[in-house]
Amino acid sequence: MATKQQGAQQSPARPVIAKVEPTAAISGGELHIRGEHLANDGLSTVRLGNQKAHLIVAGDSYIIARVPDSAIVGEVQVSAGGAMSATHETHLGIQIAESLHPVANPAVDREGNVYTTFSGSRGHKAPVSVYKTDTSYNTRPFVTDLMNATGLAFDRDGILYASSRHDGIIYQITPGGNMSVYAEGMGVATGIAFDRDENLYVGDRSGTVFKISRSRQIYVFATLEPSIAAYHLAFGPEDYLYVAGPTTSSFDAVHRISKAGEVETYYRGLGRPQGMAFDADGRLYVAGSLAGRRGIVRFSLDRKPDQFLSGPGIVGLAFTPSRSMVVTTQSALFRVDVGIAGWPLI
């Protein structure tokens, strides 16, 4: 005869989440969950708030879960065998605009309004070139007569600049959306960035980086290898200009250029590095892939990379005055409340 102790069924062990990586994600991104008892009886469920995630890998100590489009709450819980883990917090992006076509970083003004492009295929004129999304997440047309708007940047006076990869022109845009030519002859003009002295730098896909002084004199500042497209630019600590040029390689580099125009490799080993930004501590963030994981890669001050945010199709990012990160994909704009201040560029 079986004793009561022998016949009693043991309760399943409660799942324990030890770590969730990366720190943040947008819809379609992948969260890597590590812990114990995550798959009692071989069955697991992962929820973000009240939304169920699709499981790519489900093991007792390791789960990969894809963030569903409807998820907006970053509270991760794992249930297995009828038992549920404690909540683990992560940062999920909220989509704040759609039907866009950014190809580089968004730009953010002092009030926190976000500017993104509808770039379109080269030679195709879209009805709206640049959109403005205000702090209440209302999106409206801002510029309507700019062919293939590409790079965006603000100067110290709050004037927006935009490059056109169609005609090689840099345009100056007033707060009211009025546009005028600032500089011409930039080749296939792409990424743009200001230094502390308000010189404007322009990347050309041929590998040339131009420098435009405040008096609008144009210089060839630096030249990268012919295989690198000088496409995304950002200024960081010590006034170095950082350049990312995506190719078909999975082992692309981020370069940096000194004030004297000397080029060096900052890091090599990213897949399709694109838009970049620095935080207030001087850490670099790059849209790209690291070890096959797509999203945003953050570099420590000693150049060690780690995936900071997971998500597909990301082309750019920027920080807002409210310490959020705004992320552009190939068709949408997301806000992620990461609590990180951006680097003061000018």
ZIZI-V449184 format. One record per residue. N is the residue number from 0. PHI is phi in whole degrees, -180 to 180 (* if undefined). Layout:
# ZIZI-V449184
n/phi
N/PHI
N/PHI
This chain:
# ZIZI-V449184
n/phi
0/*
1/-77
2/-75
3/-59
4/-67
5/-71
6/-83
7/-70
8/-88
9/-78
10/-70
11/-64
12/-65
13/-73
14/-61
15/-124
16/-91
17/-91
18/-158
19/-125
20/-127
21/-79
22/-65
23/-141
24/-159
25/-116
26/-58
27/88
28/-76
29/-117
30/-103
31/-101
32/-109
33/-120
34/172
35/-134
36/57
37/-82
38/-142
39/-57
40/61
41/76
42/-119
43/-138
44/-135
45/-115
46/-123
47/-113
48/65
49/-104
50/-101
51/-84
52/-93
53/-81
54/-94
55/-93
56/-133
57/-139
58/-121
59/-69
60/-120
61/-153
62/-132
63/-113
64/-120
65/-93
66/-73
67/-73
68/-60
69/-85
70/-77
71/-132
72/-108
73/-91
74/-97
75/-93
76/-135
77/-115
78/-117
79/-155
80/61
81/88
82/-107
83/-126
84/-77
85/-70
86/-79
87/-118
88/-87
89/-139
90/-108
91/-107
92/-78
93/-111
94/-71
95/-116
96/-158
97/-141
98/58
99/-109
100/-145
101/-73
102/-128
103/-159
104/-62
105/-73
106/-122
107/-123
108/-88
109/-65
110/-85
111/96
112/-70
113/-114
114/-116
115/-136
116/-105
117/-114
118/-77
119/72
120/-71
121/-62
122/90
123/-100
124/-94
125/-81
126/-59
127/-125
128/-95
129/-134
130/-108
131/-117
132/-111
133/-83
134/-72
135/-96
136/68
137/-91
138/-110
139/-143
140/-61
141/-120
142/-131
143/-122
144/-134
145/-130
146/-79
147/53
148/-56
149/-127
150/-89
151/-130
152/-160
153/-101
154/-94
155/-67
156/-89
157/81
158/-90
159/-89
160/-119
161/-139
162/-98
163/-119
164/-78
165/-80
166/-115
167/70
168/-105
169/-102
170/-105
171/-106
172/-127
173/-76
174/-58
175/-88
176/91
177/-80
178/-118
179/-143
180/-77
181/-100
182/-155
183/-125
184/80
185/-94
186/68
187/-92
188/-68
189/-130
190/-66
191/-136
192/-161
193/-100
194/-94
195/-66
196/-90
197/67
198/-75
199/-104
200/-112
201/-130
202/-93
203/-113
204/-61
205/-73
206/110
207/-87
208/-114
209/-94
210/-118
211/-117
212/-74
213/-65
214/-88
215/71
216/-78
217/-112
218/-127
219/-85
220/-83
221/-161
222/-131
223/-97
224/-56
225/-57
226/-80
227/-100
228/-94
229/-74
230/-114
231/-123
232/-125
233/-158
234/-98
235/-133
236/-60
237/62
238/60
239/-80
240/-96
241/-100
242/-131
243/-118
244/-131
245/-69
246/-128
247/-84
248/-78
249/-98
250/-134
251/-77
252/-116
253/-104
254/-101
255/-135
256/-127
257/-74
258/-62
259/-86
260/87
261/-86
262/-99
263/-140
264/-84
265/-80
266/-159
267/-124
268/138
269/-104
270/-95
271/46
272/-67
273/-131
274/-61
275/-138
276/-159
277/-114
278/-92
279/-67
280/-89
281/87
282/-86
283/-92
284/-118
285/-132
286/-75
287/170
288/-111
289/-127
290/54
291/84
292/-95
293/-88
294/153
295/-124
296/-102
297/-108
298/-104
299/-72
300/-66
301/-101
302/72
303/-88
304/-90
305/-154
306/-70
307/-97
308/-140
309/-109
310/172
311/-89
312/67
313/-82
314/-117
315/-168
316/-158
317/-160
318/-102
319/-108
320/-60
321/-88
322/69
323/-97
324/-110
325/-106
326/-124
327/-104
328/-102
329/-69
330/-146
331/-149
332/-126
333/-121
334/-113
335/-125
336/-85
337/-93
338/69
339/-124
340/-84
341/-86
342/-72
343/-73
344/-74
345/-141
